[in-house]
Amino acid sequence: NNGVFHAVNGNQTAAIGTMLPNPLVVSMTDATGSPVVGRSVAFSVTRGNGSLTTAAGQQGRSVSLVTDSAGRAQVRFTLGTRSGAGNDQVTANAIGFVCEVLFSASAMAGAAAQVIAVSGENQRGLVGAPLPLPFVVIVLDSGGNPVAGVPVSFSVLQGGGTLEGVTGLTRNTDSDGKTFAVLILGLQ
């Protein structure tokens, strides 16, 4: 076939586990530029753990539908749970067209869901001196992805120590979702 089979609305970005703002659309024309109507198009998630949904409600990692009167077929794509640039991909194939269409989408980390201690627990040190290692925590979203820019508060609850000279300290997480505080032991 000397027609054209191309993607519309590629390279979108949204939060993990959410539907992309625009549908993934393929457009098919024949050699004269006329729309190819009624041609079966198979969409498949080829990277990531997202899912597809058709206007008729068909859902899954692979769906098939036919082109409309404008030679177009479209699906909605819900991103998977892992964040990253271009980490979710969908391909579309049609019988009679040699090439396949590739849609690539980027998933951003979702909202902070949990704070986990990474290191610094169960240390011993000298009275009135900083502990040898900082307390380090990581903030993750519901998919286990690190979340940057989240304020984390550290507080001294007992013992008379300080966190770098103050009793309470708030720091934002870095690009790896981590932040830290150094405890200076009190006199108790």
N, C-alpha and C positions, 0 to 999 in steps of 0.2 A: 504494500500500500504506500502511495506517495503522499498520503495525508499528513496532518500535523496532530500530535497528541501532546498536550502540554499542561503544566500545573498552574493553578491560580491560588493565591493566598499561602504560599510557602513561607518558611522562616518566621514563624510566629513565636511569641514568648508568653508564658503564663506561669502561675504557681503550680507546684506539684499537685497532682490529683484533681486539677480543675480542667474544664473544657476550654479549648482554645477559643479566642473571641470570634474568629471567623471560620466557616467550614473549609475543608480541603476540597478543592474543585479541580476536576480535569475537564479540558475542552478538546473536542475532537472535530477536525474538519477533513474533508477529502481533498484530492488534488486540485479541485476547482475552487476550494475555499468554502464549500457548502458544509453545514453541520452534518455530522454522522449521527443519525437518530436511531435509537433502539439497539445500540451496541452494548454488549455486556462488558462491564468494567469490574475488576476484582481489586479491592483495596486490602492491604495486609499490613499489620504492625510488624516491622522487621527489626526494630531496635527499641528497647525499653519495655515496660510492662503496662502500657496504656491500653485503651480500648476505643473502638469505633462504634458510631451509632448512625443509622440512616434515618431519613425523615419518616419512614414507615415504622420505625421502632426496632429494626433489626440491630442487635448488638453483638460484639465479639471482637476478637483479634483479627478476624478476616470477615469481610462482608462483600457481597456482590450486588450490583444494581445496573440498570441500563441507562443510557444517555437519554436526555429529554429532547424536546423539539429544537433546542438551541445547541445540541451536541454536547451537553454538559452532564456530568454526574458528580454528586457531592456527598460528603460524609462529615459528621462532627467527630472531633478527636479529643478524648480526655487523656491528659498526660499521665504518665506513670508516677511512681513515688520517689524516683531518684532525680536530684537536681543536676544541672550541667548544661553547657552550651551545645546545642545540636544533638543531645543525647536521646531524643525520641524521634523515631523515623517511621514513615509509612510509605509503602510503594503501591503504585497503581499499574495494572496491566490490562491490556485489551487485545483480544484475538484480532489478528490482521495488522497490528502495529508492532513493529520490530522492537522498538524501545520501550522502556518502562519509565514511569514518572516517579521521582523521589521527593517526598516532602520531609523536611527536617524542622523540628521544633525544639526550642530551649525551655527547660523547666527551671524555675527559680525556687529556692527554698521557701517553704511555707512559714507560717507563724510559729514562734517558739512553743514547743510542747513539753520539753523536759530539760532539766539541768542535772548534769551528772558530774560527780567528782572524778577527776582524772588522776591527780596525784597530790601529795602533800599531807595526807592523813597519817596518823600514828607516828609522829615525829617526837624526838626528844631534843632538848637544847638547854642552854644555860639561862638562868634567871636573868631577865633584863636584856637579853640578846635576841636578835632575829633567828628564827628557825633556819636550818640550812637550805630548805627547799620551800618555794612558794606553794600556797594552795592554788591548784589549777582546776577549773571547771570547764565543761563544754556544754553549749546549748544546742539542742537538736529539735528539728521539726518532727511532725508525726511520721515522716518517712525515714527518719534516722539521718537526715542531712544536717550538716552544721549551719547555724544561722548567725550571720554577721550583724553587728550593730545593736545587739540586745544589751540593755543595761543590767548588770548583775550586782546586787548589793551583798557585801560581806560585813558582818557585825561581830564584835566581841561580846559574848554573852556572860562570861564569867572568867575569873582568874586575873583580872587587872591588866591584861595585855593590850596592845594597840595594833592596828593594821597600818604599818608605815607611819606611825605617830598619831593616828586618830582612832576613835572607837568604832567608826563606821566608814566604809569606803565603797563607792560605786564606780565600776568600770564597764565600758562597752566591750562586747566580744569582738575579736578580730575576724579576718576573712576565713579563718579555720573554725570559727564559732567558739574560740577559747578566750578566757581571760584569767587573771590571777590576782593574788594579794599575798603580801609577806606579813606574817605575824611576828611581832616583837613580844616575847614572853614578858608577863608581868612579874611581880614579886611574890605572888601566891602560887 
